[in-house]
């Protein structure tokens, strides 16, 4: 019997002897193949066994017109290996990870101070001449470089830099007594 005949016997009659013959032939070959792909021996053994279990379960989906037995079985093993790698690359979430723990609510006085500072900065920005305020917005709120601002606005780079420097000086002056 060919390997294809053995798979069809498993599909039609759940033939355990046919499966034993397939297993004895393919399991060691799958393990070697998986180790060549970088799996350690234990993982290769596990994946080879998972693949052979899948052969048992999915034998009726085998079609000898589409692929040979070895191609079908090795493809199952390769896909099982990929599934395992994907699972391993997704680490378990640690609920105590500082990135996952929400930050504490700021104290009411700190919230008030932050709101007052924001209002003060907004008022200071409104007090700037329009061209300076626009350059500061583009540099600090849109995170554009001075070169990008110069290119987009059509202004010389030196003009952009001097207007931003003048605007920052005015903002510092407006904010000097605010702590």
N, C-alpha and C positions, 0 to 999 in steps of 0.2 A: 504494500500500500504506500502511496505517496503521502507527503505531509498534507497536501490538499485533501486527499481522501480521509485522512485521520480527522481533520477539522470538520469535514462534512459528517463523519460518523458521530462526532461529539454533538453537532448541531441536530442531527436527526434522532439519535438514540441515547444521547448522554452517555456515550461509550467511555467508561472509565479506563479501559485498557488502551484505547486510542489516545486518551489524554496522558496516561502514564508514558507512552512512547514519545509523544510530543514534548512532554516535560523533560524527560531524560535527554532528549536531543537538544532542545532549545535553551533550557535554563542555564547550563554552563556557558553557552555561547552569548546569551544575553548579559550575563554577569561580566564576562570579559569585555564585551562591547561597552557596557556602562562604565567599567573601570577605565577603559581607554578614553572615554569622554570626561573623565575626571572625578568620578564618584569613588568614595572609599569602599573597600570590600564589603562592609556591612550594609551600607546604603545600596550598593549595587545588587547585593543579594535580595534585599527587601524589594527594590524596584523590579527585579527580574520575577520575583514571586507574584507581585501585584500584577505584572503584565500577563503572566500565565493564568492567573485567576480570571483576568479579563478575557483571555482567550476562551476559557471555559464558559464564562457568562455570555459572551457575544459571538459564539461560534456561528450562530445562524445568520449573522450579518456578513460573514465572509463570502466573497464572490471571486472564484478562481479566474473569472474573465477580466477582473480589474487588477488583480495583483496575485503574486505567488504567496504561498504560505509564509515563507521566511520574510518577505517584504512586509506583509501584513503584521506579523508578530513583532518584528523589529520596530515598526512604526508605533505600535502600541507601547513598547518599552520606551522608545524615545519620548513619546507624549507623556507617559507616566513620570519620566525623569524631569521633564519641563515643569509639570504640575508640582512636583516636589520642590524644585528650585524656587518656583514662585512662592510657595508657602513659606520656605525658609527665609526669603528676602523680606517678608512682612513680619517684622518682630512683634511679639506680644506687646500690647500697650501697658506701660507701667503707670498706674493711677497716681503715683507719687512723683512722676516726672515734673520738674518745675515748669516746663513748657505747657503742661496740661492742667496745672493747678491754677484756678482763677486768682487774679491778684485781689488783694483786700481792697475794700472800698476806702477811698481816702477820707481822712478825718474831715468833718464839716468845715473847720476853719481853713484847711488846706484847699478844699473845693472852692470856698469863697475867694481865697487869695488867687487861685488859678483863674477864676472867672473875672476877677478885677484886673488881673494882668492882661488877659485877653482883650477886655474892653479898652484898656489903656493903650495897648498896641494898635488896636483897630482905630482908635481916635487919632493916634500919632500918625498912622498911615494915611488917614483922611486929610491930615494937615499938610502932607507933602504935596508939592506940585505934581500934577497928573503924570508927566513924563517920568519923574523919579519913582513915583508909586508903582507905575506899570513895570518899570525895570526891576524893582525890588520884588514885586509879585512873581515875575517870570523867573527870577534867579532863585528865590527861596520857596515859593509855593509850587512852581512847576518844575523846579530842580534843573533848570537849563544853565548851561555854562555861559560865561560872558561871550565867548565866540559864537555860540548858537544864537544868543540874543542879538548880537551885532548883525549876524547874517540874516536873521528873520526880520529885524526891524529896519535894516538898511543903514544903520548908524555905524560910524567908525568904532572900532573896538575901544580905543582910548576914551571916546565920548561915553560909551556904555560904562566903562570902569569908573570914570570920574563921577558920573551921575549916581551910580550905585554907592560909591564912597561918600559923596555928599549927602545922599539920602540916609545912609546909616549913621552918619555924624548927627544929622537932625533928629533921627529916632533916638539915639543915645541921649541927646540933650533933653528931649521930651520925657524920657524914662529915667533921668538921673536921680530924681528924688523918690522913685518908686522902688520898694524892696519887696 
